[in-house]
């Protein structure tokens, strides 16, 4: 009898797991060479990241002008999207506010990843580069935690949906890809 219940439970789990999908693929690399349609950079409270500054210079100040016009301060959770940036191959740049680095923790980074995933839900967005070089938090791998939030947000029960989600690929530009992959794998085991 116990074996029969176990087999029934196993068959239910296996059959229901095909209805839940995770459409995102996550890649950690030390240097991104692929062209993507969306570029994500970060902005601490009233302080731009090195990647933000790099792309602002490349776009001849367009990012800074957008930040000023939209009164973007880098407060935690603020997201600013800039379409068709000048002199940059990506179709859009998304600037994400991190807030005060002293209070940025694991839970906030994971939640931010989920919010970012929701912001990039449109069908025409397929490849996303996340420039997270040099961004860190006290306890944890910033990129792995952000990827975990993206991954958690992307789960969908699609059994009765006529239209399925399009697959998205996230490419994280990190300082140490090996460390980020290991941290992400550990986080994936507890999902």
Residue frames as a rotation matrix with the C-alpha (Angstrom) as fourth column:
UNK 1
0.564 0.825 0.000 0.00
0.825 -0.564 0.000 0.00
0.000 0.000 -1.000 0.00
UNK 2
0.459 -0.480 -0.747 2.82
0.161 -0.782 0.602 2.41
-0.874 -0.397 -0.282 0.92
UNK 3
-0.625 -0.718 0.305 4.59
0.375 0.066 0.925 1.69
-0.685 0.692 0.228 -2.37
UNK 4
-0.127 0.680 0.722 1.38
0.985 0.001 0.172 2.36
0.116 0.733 -0.670 -4.31
UNK 5
0.800 0.421 -0.427 0.96
0.513 -0.850 0.122 5.76
-0.311 -0.316 -0.896 -2.61
UNK 6
0.032 -0.891 -0.453 4.58
0.087 -0.449 0.889 6.62
-0.996 -0.068 0.063 -3.32
UNK 7
-0.669 -0.255 0.698 4.20
0.661 0.226 0.716 5.76
-0.341 0.940 0.017 -7.01
UNK 8
0.348 0.859 0.375 1.02
0.925 -0.379 0.011 7.82
0.152 0.344 -0.927 -7.27
UNK 9
0.714 -0.134 -0.688 2.72
0.244 -0.873 0.423 10.78
-0.657 -0.470 -0.590 -5.60
UNK 10
-0.372 -0.928 -0.016 5.74
0.212 -0.102 0.972 10.47
-0.904 0.358 0.234 -7.88
UNK 11
-0.450 0.258 0.855 3.57
0.893 0.151 0.425 10.34
-0.019 0.954 -0.299 -11.00
UNK 12
0.688 0.721 -0.086 1.65
0.724 -0.690 0.006 13.44
-0.055 -0.066 -0.996 -9.88
UNK 13
0.380 -0.640 -0.668 4.87
0.069 -0.701 0.710 15.37
-0.922 -0.316 -0.222 -9.29
UNK 14
-0.627 -0.687 0.367 6.30
0.377 0.146 0.915 14.36
-0.682 0.712 0.167 -12.65
UNK 15
-0.163 0.631 0.759 3.12
0.978 0.000 0.210 15.15
0.133 0.776 -0.617 -14.56
UNK 16
0.807 0.514 -0.291 2.60
0.561 -0.822 0.104 18.52
-0.186 -0.247 -0.951 -12.89
UNK 17
0.071 -0.860 -0.506 6.21
0.303 -0.465 0.832 19.58
-0.950 -0.213 0.228 -13.31
UNK 18
-0.554 -0.275 0.786 5.74
0.814 0.018 0.581 19.81
-0.174 0.961 0.213 -17.08
UNK 19
0.446 0.800 0.401 3.20
0.830 -0.537 0.150 22.58
0.335 0.266 -0.904 -16.59
UNK 20
0.834 -0.257 -0.489 5.61
0.109 -0.790 0.603 24.83
-0.541 -0.556 -0.631 -14.71
UNK 21
0.562 -0.647 0.516 8.25
0.750 0.136 -0.647 26.39
0.348 0.750 0.562 -16.89
UNK 22
0.421 -0.560 -0.714 11.29
0.241 -0.689 0.683 28.50
-0.874 -0.460 -0.155 -16.37
UNK 23
0.894 0.079 0.442 11.98
0.446 -0.050 -0.894 30.30
-0.049 0.996 -0.080 -19.61
UNK 24
0.796 -0.605 0.001 15.16
-0.604 -0.795 -0.055 32.12
0.034 0.043 -0.998 -18.60
UNK 25
0.642 -0.729 -0.239 18.70
0.678 0.684 -0.267 30.92
0.358 0.010 0.934 -19.15
UNK 26
0.938 -0.346 -0.019 21.44
-0.259 -0.737 0.624 32.40
-0.230 -0.580 -0.781 -17.00
UNK 27
0.553 -0.830 0.072 25.09
0.654 0.379 -0.654 32.77
0.516 0.409 0.753 -18.06
UNK 28
0.853 -0.412 -0.320 27.98
-0.016 -0.633 0.774 34.18
-0.522 -0.655 -0.547 -16.02
UNK 29
0.564 -0.690 0.454 30.99
0.753 0.204 -0.625 35.41
0.338 0.695 0.635 -17.96
UNK 30
-0.017 -0.679 -0.734 34.07
0.779 -0.469 0.416 37.46
-0.627 -0.564 0.537 -17.19
UNK 31
-0.703 -0.149 -0.696 33.62
-0.262 -0.854 0.449 39.45
-0.661 0.498 0.561 -20.39
UNK 32
0.261 0.875 0.408 30.51
0.337 0.314 -0.888 39.65
-0.905 0.369 -0.213 -22.55
UNK 33
-0.796 -0.564 -0.218 31.17
-0.046 -0.303 0.952 39.66
-0.603 0.768 0.216 -26.28
UNK 34
-0.497 0.694 0.521 27.64
0.866 0.439 0.241 38.93
-0.062 0.571 -0.819 -27.51
UNK 35
-0.883 0.360 0.302 25.32
-0.253 -0.906 0.340 41.59
0.396 0.224 0.891 -28.86
UNK 36
-0.600 0.736 -0.313 22.16
0.783 0.462 -0.416 41.78
-0.161 -0.495 -0.854 -26.82
UNK 37
-0.132 0.636 0.761 19.01
0.599 -0.561 0.572 43.83
0.790 0.531 -0.306 -27.20
UNK 38
0.831 0.440 0.340 19.00
-0.018 -0.589 0.808 45.08
0.555 -0.678 -0.482 -23.59
UNK 39
-0.309 -0.943 -0.123 21.80
0.348 0.008 -0.937 46.36
0.885 -0.332 0.326 -21.40
UNK 40
0.813 0.553 -0.183 21.36
0.337 -0.191 0.922 46.66
0.475 -0.811 -0.342 -17.62
UNK 41
-0.398 -0.896 0.199 23.57
0.287 -0.327 -0.900 48.99
0.871 -0.301 0.388 -15.56
UNK 42
0.290 0.466 -0.836 23.35
0.910 0.135 0.391 49.94
0.295 -0.875 -0.385 -11.90
UNK 43
-0.195 -0.218 0.956 23.25
-0.007 -0.975 -0.223 53.19
0.981 -0.050 0.189 -10.00
UNK 44
-0.426 0.011 -0.905 23.78
0.883 0.220 -0.413 53.52
0.195 -0.975 -0.104 -6.24
UNK 45
0.621 0.694 -0.363 21.93
0.765 -0.638 0.090 56.24
-0.169 -0.334 -0.927 -4.38
UNK 46
0.941 -0.136 -0.309 23.27
-0.177 -0.978 -0.109 59.45
-0.287 0.157 -0.945 -5.98
UNK 47
-0.045 -0.997 -0.061 26.35
-0.693 -0.012 0.720 57.61
-0.719 0.075 -0.691 -7.32
UNK 48
0.696 0.291 -0.656 26.79
-0.713 0.387 -0.585 55.99
0.084 0.875 0.477 -10.72
UNK 49
0.664 -0.483 0.571 28.52
0.187 0.846 0.499 52.63
-0.724 -0.224 0.652 -11.16
UNK 50
-0.365 -0.895 -0.256 31.67
-0.197 -0.194 0.961 52.34
-0.910 0.401 -0.106 -13.29
UNK 51
-0.625 0.185 0.758 29.67
0.715 0.526 0.461 50.66
-0.313 0.830 -0.461 -16.09
UNK 52
0.552 0.825 -0.122 27.08
0.734 -0.550 -0.398 53.45
-0.395 0.130 -0.909 -16.02
UNK 53
0.386 -0.486 -0.784 29.88
-0.212 -0.874 0.437 56.01
-0.898 -0.002 -0.441 -16.42
UNK 54
-0.657 -0.669 0.348 31.43
0.117 0.366 0.923 53.98
-0.745 0.647 -0.162 -19.26
UNK 55
-0.356 0.596 0.720 28.19
0.930 0.303 0.209 53.84
-0.093 0.744 -0.662 -21.25
UNK 56
0.651 0.508 -0.564 27.31
0.480 -0.851 -0.213 57.43
-0.588 -0.132 -0.798 -20.43
UNK 57
-0.110 -0.791 -0.602 30.61
-0.282 -0.556 0.782 58.51
-0.953 0.256 -0.162 -21.97
UNK 58
-0.796 -0.187 0.575 30.02
0.405 0.541 0.737 56.26
-0.449 0.820 -0.355 -24.99
UNK 59
0.019 0.906 0.423 26.53
1.000 -0.024 0.006 57.75
0.016 0.422 -0.906 -25.47
UNK 60
-0.611 -0.406 0.680 27.91
0.449 -0.885 -0.125 61.29
0.652 0.229 0.723 -25.11
UNK 61
-0.984 0.106 0.144 26.09
-0.178 -0.554 -0.813 61.98
-0.006 -0.826 0.564 -21.86
UNK 62
-0.366 0.912 -0.186 22.69
-0.421 0.016 0.907 60.61
0.830 0.410 0.378 -22.87
UNK 63
-0.112 0.313 -0.943 22.40
0.662 0.731 0.165 58.44
0.741 -0.606 -0.289 -19.73
UNK 64
-0.757 -0.233 -0.610 23.13
0.633 -0.491 -0.598 61.32
-0.161 -0.839 0.519 -17.36
UNK 65
-0.868 0.495 0.040 20.63
-0.444 -0.810 0.384 63.53
0.223 0.315 0.923 -19.19
UNK 66
-0.141 0.841 -0.522 17.96
-0.061 0.519 0.853 60.83
0.988 0.152 -0.022 -18.85
UNK 67
-0.333 -0.058 -0.941 18.72
0.868 0.370 -0.330 60.44
0.367 -0.927 -0.073 -15.14
UNK 68
-0.944 -0.080 -0.320 18.35
0.215 -0.884 -0.415 64.20
-0.250 -0.461 0.852 -14.58
UNK 69
-0.698 0.713 -0.067 15.21
-0.528 -0.450 0.720 64.62
0.483 0.538 0.691 -16.70
UNK 70
0.072 0.753 -0.654 13.47
0.017 0.655 0.756 61.68
0.997 -0.066 0.034 -14.99
UNK 71
0.212 -0.069 0.975 14.65
-0.883 -0.442 0.161 62.74
0.419 -0.895 -0.155 -11.51
UNK 72
0.742 -0.084 -0.665 16.25
0.149 0.988 0.041 59.33
0.653 -0.129 0.746 -11.06
UNK 73
0.513 -0.531 0.675 18.26
-0.828 -0.514 0.224 59.23
0.228 -0.674 -0.703 -7.82
UNK 74
-0.376 -0.647 -0.664 19.29
-0.416 0.758 -0.503 55.58
0.828 0.087 -0.554 -7.67
UNK 75
-0.179 0.424 0.888 16.90
-0.969 0.083 -0.235 54.87
-0.173 -0.902 0.396 -4.82
UNK 76
-0.852 -0.175 0.493 16.47
-0.187 0.982 0.024 51.13
-0.489 -0.071 -0.870 -4.20
UNK 77
-0.259 0.767 0.587 14.09
0.597 0.605 -0.527 49.60
-0.760 0.214 -0.614 -6.75
UNK 78
0.357 0.352 -0.865 13.96
-0.409 -0.774 -0.483 52.57
-0.840 0.527 -0.133 -9.12
UNK 79
-0.211 -0.386 0.898 14.15
0.677 0.605 0.419 51.46
-0.705 0.696 0.133 -12.74
UNK 80
0.273 0.197 -0.942 14.67
-0.445 -0.842 -0.305 53.77
-0.853 0.502 -0.142 -15.69
UNK 81
0.151 -0.159 0.976 14.52
0.715 0.699 0.004 52.54
-0.683 0.697 0.219 -19.27
UNK 82
0.022 -0.257 -0.966 16.19
-0.506 -0.836 0.211 54.41
-0.862 0.485 -0.148 -22.10
UNK 83
0.590 0.294 0.752 15.27
0.427 0.677 -0.600 53.30
-0.685 0.675 0.274 -25.64
UNK 84
0.729 -0.326 0.603 17.54
0.621 -0.059 -0.782 53.54
0.290 0.944 0.160 -28.67
UNK 85
0.657 -0.532 -0.534 20.59
0.192 -0.567 0.801 54.92
-0.729 -0.629 -0.270 -26.84
UNK 86
0.870 -0.357 -0.340 23.02
-0.487 -0.514 -0.706 56.88
0.077 0.780 -0.621 -28.99
UNK 87
0.127 -0.942 -0.310 26.19
-0.835 0.068 -0.546 55.07
0.536 0.328 -0.778 -30.10
UNK 88
-0.530 -0.210 0.822 25.36
-0.676 0.690 -0.259 51.85
-0.513 -0.692 -0.508 -28.19
UNK 89
-0.851 0.098 -0.517 24.47
-0.370 0.588 0.720 48.61
0.374 0.803 -0.464 -29.98
UNK 90
-0.775 0.609 -0.168 21.73
0.583 0.588 -0.560 47.60
-0.242 -0.533 -0.811 -27.50
UNK 91
-0.309 0.767 0.562 18.15
0.560 -0.331 0.759 48.64
0.769 0.550 -0.327 -28.28
UNK 92
0.673 0.542 0.504 17.62
-0.128 -0.585 0.801 49.81
0.729 -0.603 -0.324 -24.73
UNK 93
-0.638 -0.759 -0.134 19.50
0.088 0.101 -0.991 50.50
0.765 -0.644 0.002 -21.53
UNK 94
0.616 0.768 -0.173 17.85
0.234 0.031 0.972 49.79
0.752 -0.639 -0.161 -18.20
UNK 95
-0.500 -0.722 0.478 19.26
-0.261 -0.400 -0.878 51.68
0.826 -0.564 0.012 -15.23
UNK 96
0.397 0.612 -0.684 18.51
0.428 0.536 0.728 50.01
0.812 -0.582 -0.049 -11.89
UNK 97
0.169 -0.256 0.952 18.70
-0.673 -0.736 -0.078 51.84
0.720 -0.627 -0.297 -8.58
UNK 98
-0.121 -0.326 -0.938 20.49
0.391 0.852 -0.347 50.00
0.912 -0.409 0.025 -5.78
UNK 99
0.884 0.444 0.147 19.95
0.074 -0.442 0.894 52.53
0.462 -0.779 -0.423 -3.02
UNK 100
0.441 -0.717 0.540 22.43
-0.895 -0.396 0.205 52.82
0.066 -0.574 -0.816 -0.17
UNK 101
0.082 -0.496 -0.864 25.08
-0.404 0.776 -0.484 50.10
0.911 0.389 -0.137 -0.47
UNK 102
-0.782 -0.428 0.453 25.32
-0.552 0.140 -0.822 49.81
0.289 -0.893 -0.346 3.34
UNK 103
-0.299 0.761 0.576 21.75
-0.658 0.273 -0.702 48.48
-0.691 -0.589 0.419 3.61
UNK 104
0.234 0.312 -0.921 21.74
-0.915 0.391 -0.100 46.37
0.329 0.866 0.377 0.45
UNK 105
-0.324 -0.297 0.898 21.33
-0.691 0.723 -0.010 42.73
-0.646 -0.624 -0.439 1.54
UNK 106
-0.956 -0.121 0.268 20.62
0.048 0.835 0.548 39.29
-0.290 0.537 -0.792 0.03
UNK 107
-0.215 0.964 0.158 16.83
0.745 0.266 -0.612 39.61
-0.632 -0.014 -0.775 0.22
UNK 108
0.346 0.332 -0.878 16.84
-0.158 -0.901 -0.403 43.05
-0.925 0.278 -0.259 -1.41
UNK 109
-0.568 -0.621 -0.540 19.10
-0.662 -0.045 0.749 41.89
-0.489 0.783 -0.385 -4.25
UNK 110
-0.860 0.311 0.405 16.90
0.422 0.880 0.218 38.83
-0.289 0.358 -0.888 -4.96
UNK 111
0.143 0.961 -0.237 13.78
0.599 -0.275 -0.752 41.01
-0.788 -0.034 -0.615 -4.91
UNK 112
0.050 -0.225 -0.973 15.47
-0.523 -0.836 0.166 43.45
-0.851 0.500 -0.160 -7.27
UNK 113
-0.916 -0.400 0.021 16.14
-0.222 0.551 0.805 40.56
-0.333 0.733 -0.593 -9.66
UNK 114
-0.432 0.848 0.308 12.46
0.794 0.519 -0.316 39.67
-0.428 0.108 -0.897 -9.63
UNK 115
0.366 0.556 -0.747 11.48
0.177 -0.829 -0.530 43.28
-0.914 0.062 -0.402 -10.29
UNK 116
-0.393 -0.604 -0.693 13.96
-0.631 -0.371 0.681 43.48
-0.669 0.705 -0.235 -13.16
UNK 117
-0.913 0.099 0.395 12.54
0.291 0.836 0.464 40.29
-0.284 0.539 -0.793 -14.67
UNK 118
0.032 0.998 -0.053 9.05
0.767 -0.058 -0.639 41.76
-0.641 -0.020 -0.768 -14.49
UNK 119
0.234 -0.020 -0.972 10.22
-0.284 -0.957 -0.049 44.97
-0.930 0.288 -0.230 -16.17
UNK 120
-0.570 -0.578 -0.584 11.78
-0.731 0.033 0.682 42.99
-0.375 0.815 -0.441 -19.03
UNK 121
-0.304 0.546 0.781 8.76
0.052 0.828 -0.558 40.75
-0.951 -0.129 -0.280 -19.61
UNK 122
0.375 0.519 -0.769 7.97
-0.703 -0.382 -0.600 42.10
-0.605 0.765 0.221 -23.11
UNK 123
0.812 0.066 0.580 8.12
0.217 0.888 -0.404 39.55
-0.542 0.454 0.707 -25.93
UNK 124
0.894 -0.426 0.141 10.59
0.038 -0.241 -0.970 41.47
0.447 0.872 -0.200 -28.07
UNK 125
0.267 -0.828 0.494 13.26
-0.957 -0.287 0.036 41.37
0.112 -0.482 -0.869 -25.36
UNK 126
0.895 0.063 -0.442 15.26
-0.121 0.987 -0.105 38.14
0.430 0.148 0.891 -25.69
UNK 127
0.227 -0.906 -0.358 18.90
0.806 0.381 -0.454 38.75
0.547 -0.186 0.816 -24.76
UNK 128
0.925 0.141 0.352 19.89
-0.091 -0.819 0.566 40.80
0.369 -0.556 -0.745 -21.75
UNK 129
-0.087 -0.973 -0.214 23.39
0.523 0.138 -0.841 41.77
0.848 -0.185 0.497 -20.63
UNK 130
0.947 0.313 -0.071 23.66
0.200 -0.406 0.892 42.62
0.250 -0.859 -0.447 -16.93
UNK 131
0.095 -0.954 0.284 26.80
0.101 -0.274 -0.956 44.64
0.990 0.120 0.071 -16.20
UNK 132
0.946 0.320 0.054 27.53
-0.044 -0.037 0.998 43.76
0.322 -0.947 -0.021 -12.58
UNK 133
0.094 -0.982 -0.163 31.32
0.660 0.184 -0.728 44.11
0.745 -0.039 0.665 -12.54
UNK 134
-0.742 -0.598 0.304 32.48
0.187 -0.619 -0.762 45.65
0.644 -0.509 0.571 -9.29
UNK 135
-0.022 0.785 0.619 29.11
-0.768 -0.410 0.492 45.57
0.640 -0.464 0.612 -7.55
UNK 136
-0.567 -0.242 -0.787 29.13
0.243 0.864 -0.441 43.66
0.787 -0.441 -0.432 -4.30
UNK 137
0.532 0.656 0.536 27.28
-0.477 -0.291 0.829 43.21
0.700 -0.697 0.158 -1.06
UNK 138
-0.025 -0.608 0.794 28.62
-0.999 -0.019 -0.046 42.24
0.043 -0.794 -0.607 2.36
UNK 139
-0.459 -0.096 0.883 27.32
-0.418 0.901 -0.120 38.68
-0.784 -0.424 -0.454 2.49
UNK 140
0.350 0.588 0.729 26.79
0.345 0.643 -0.684 36.98
-0.871 0.491 0.023 -0.85
UNK 141
-0.745 -0.538 0.394 27.43
0.513 -0.086 0.854 37.12
-0.426 0.838 0.340 -4.55
UNK 142
-0.432 0.589 -0.683 25.48
-0.387 -0.805 -0.450 40.06
-0.814 0.070 0.576 -6.02
UNK 143
-0.530 0.183 -0.828 25.08
-0.840 0.026 0.542 38.54
0.120 0.983 0.140 -9.51
UNK 144
-0.880 0.192 -0.435 24.04
0.175 0.981 0.078 35.10
0.442 -0.008 -0.897 -8.25
UNK 145
-0.643 0.667 -0.377 21.42
0.446 -0.075 -0.892 36.62
-0.623 -0.741 -0.249 -5.94
UNK 146
-0.376 0.481 -0.792 20.10
-0.674 -0.729 -0.123 38.86
-0.636 0.487 0.598 -8.72
UNK 147
-0.683 0.066 -0.728 19.91
-0.583 0.551 0.597 35.83
0.440 0.832 -0.338 -11.05
UNK 148
-0.888 0.390 -0.243 18.05
0.460 0.759 -0.461 33.86
0.005 -0.521 -0.854 -8.38
UNK 149
-0.427 0.752 -0.503 15.43
-0.026 -0.566 -0.824 36.63
-0.904 -0.338 0.261 -8.16
UNK 150
-0.397 0.228 -0.889 15.08
-0.905 -0.255 0.340 36.62
-0.149 0.940 0.308 -11.95
UNK 151
-0.858 -0.016 -0.514 14.76
-0.177 0.947 0.267 32.84
0.482 0.321 -0.815 -11.93
UNK 152
-0.784 0.590 -0.194 12.13
0.460 0.341 -0.820 32.81
-0.418 -0.732 -0.538 -9.19
UNK 153
-0.295 0.679 -0.672 10.06
-0.408 -0.726 -0.554 35.47
-0.864 0.111 0.491 -10.97
UNK 154
-0.537 0.005 -0.843 10.18
-0.843 0.010 0.537 33.61
0.011 1.000 -0.001 -14.28
UNK 155
-0.949 0.244 0.201 8.41
0.211 0.962 -0.171 30.47
-0.235 -0.120 -0.965 -13.06
UNK 156
-0.468 0.838 -0.281 5.00
-0.882 -0.463 0.086 30.16
-0.058 0.288 0.956 -14.69
UNK 157
-0.460 0.487 0.743 2.17
0.165 0.869 -0.467 27.66
-0.873 -0.092 -0.480 -14.64
UNK 158
-0.580 0.091 -0.810 1.40
-0.706 -0.552 0.443 27.51
-0.406 0.829 0.385 -18.36
UNK 159
-0.770 0.263 0.582 -0.83
0.320 0.947 -0.005 24.47
-0.552 0.182 -0.813 -18.75
UNK 160
0.131 0.955 0.267 -3.91
0.847 0.033 -0.531 26.43
-0.516 0.295 -0.804 -19.84
UNK 161
0.092 -0.160 -0.983 -2.22
-0.233 -0.963 0.135 29.37
-0.968 0.216 -0.126 -21.56
UNK 162
0.894 0.234 0.383 -2.59
0.319 0.269 -0.909 29.58
-0.316 0.934 0.165 -25.32
UNK 163
0.700 -0.660 0.271 0.47
-0.148 -0.506 -0.850 31.75
0.698 0.555 -0.452 -25.60
UNK 164
0.631 -0.565 -0.532 3.73
0.775 0.490 0.399 30.64
0.035 -0.664 0.747 -24.00
UNK 165
0.763 -0.450 -0.463 6.41
-0.154 -0.824 0.546 32.98
-0.627 -0.345 -0.698 -22.68
UNK 166
0.796 -0.589 -0.139 9.35
-0.135 0.051 -0.989 33.68
0.590 0.806 -0.039 -24.92
UNK 167
0.598 -0.658 -0.458 12.70
0.802 0.496 0.333 32.43
0.008 -0.566 0.824 -23.73
UNK 168
0.881 -0.375 0.290 15.08
-0.357 -0.927 -0.113 35.05
0.311 -0.004 -0.950 -22.40
UNK 169
0.416 -0.831 -0.370 18.82
0.784 0.534 -0.318 34.75
0.462 -0.157 0.873 -21.97
UNK 170
0.979 -0.164 0.123 20.59
-0.205 -0.809 0.551 36.74
0.009 -0.564 -0.825 -19.27
UNK 171
0.360 -0.931 -0.068 24.34
0.626 0.294 -0.722 37.27
0.692 0.217 0.688 -19.62
UNK 172
0.979 -0.044 -0.197 25.95
0.142 -0.541 0.829 38.49
-0.143 -0.840 -0.523 -16.41
UNK 173
0.327 -0.909 0.257 29.25
0.119 -0.231 -0.966 40.34
0.938 0.346 0.032 -16.86
UNK 174
0.997 0.076 -0.027 30.98
0.025 0.031 0.999 39.55
0.077 -0.997 0.029 -13.56
UNK 175
0.378 -0.908 0.181 34.42
-0.925 -0.366 0.100 39.88
-0.025 -0.205 -0.978 -11.97
UNK 176
-0.751 -0.609 0.256 34.75
-0.622 0.782 0.034 36.12
-0.221 -0.134 -0.966 -11.36
UNK 177
-0.054 0.791 -0.609 32.46
-0.864 0.268 0.426 33.87
0.500 0.550 0.669 -13.41
UNK 178
-0.432 -0.178 -0.884 33.51
0.078 0.969 -0.233 30.70
0.898 -0.170 -0.405 -11.62
UNK 179
-0.984 0.050 -0.170 32.60
0.165 -0.099 -0.981 32.08
-0.066 -0.994 0.089 -8.18
UNK 180
-0.521 0.838 -0.160 29.26
-0.815 -0.545 -0.199 33.44
-0.255 0.027 0.967 -9.44
UNK 181
-0.125 0.446 -0.886 28.34
-0.602 0.676 0.425 30.13
0.788 0.587 0.184 -11.11
UNK 182
-0.688 -0.205 -0.696 29.11
0.341 0.755 -0.560 28.23
0.640 -0.623 -0.449 -7.91
UNK 183
-0.930 0.360 -0.079 27.07
-0.113 -0.482 -0.869 30.66
-0.351 -0.799 0.489 -5.78
UNK 184
-0.318 0.845 -0.430 24.17
-0.947 -0.257 0.195 30.50
0.054 0.469 0.882 -8.24
UNK 185
-0.311 0.148 -0.939 24.22
-0.215 0.951 0.221 26.71
0.926 0.271 -0.264 -8.27
UNK 186
-0.911 -0.054 -0.408 24.04
0.376 0.293 -0.879 26.68
0.167 -0.955 -0.246 -4.46
UNK 187
-0.704 0.692 -0.158 21.08
-0.517 -0.652 -0.555 29.09
-0.487 -0.309 0.817 -4.53
UNK 188
-0.285 0.578 -0.764 19.41
-0.829 0.251 0.500 26.96
0.481 0.776 0.408 -7.22
UNK 189
-0.679 -0.047 -0.732 19.53
0.163 0.964 -0.212 23.97
0.716 -0.264 -0.647 -4.91
UNK 190
-0.853 0.361 -0.377 17.34
0.387 -0.047 -0.921 25.73
-0.350 -0.932 -0.100 -2.33
UNK 191
-0.755 0.609 -0.245 14.70
-0.652 -0.654 0.383 27.02
0.073 0.448 0.891 -4.75
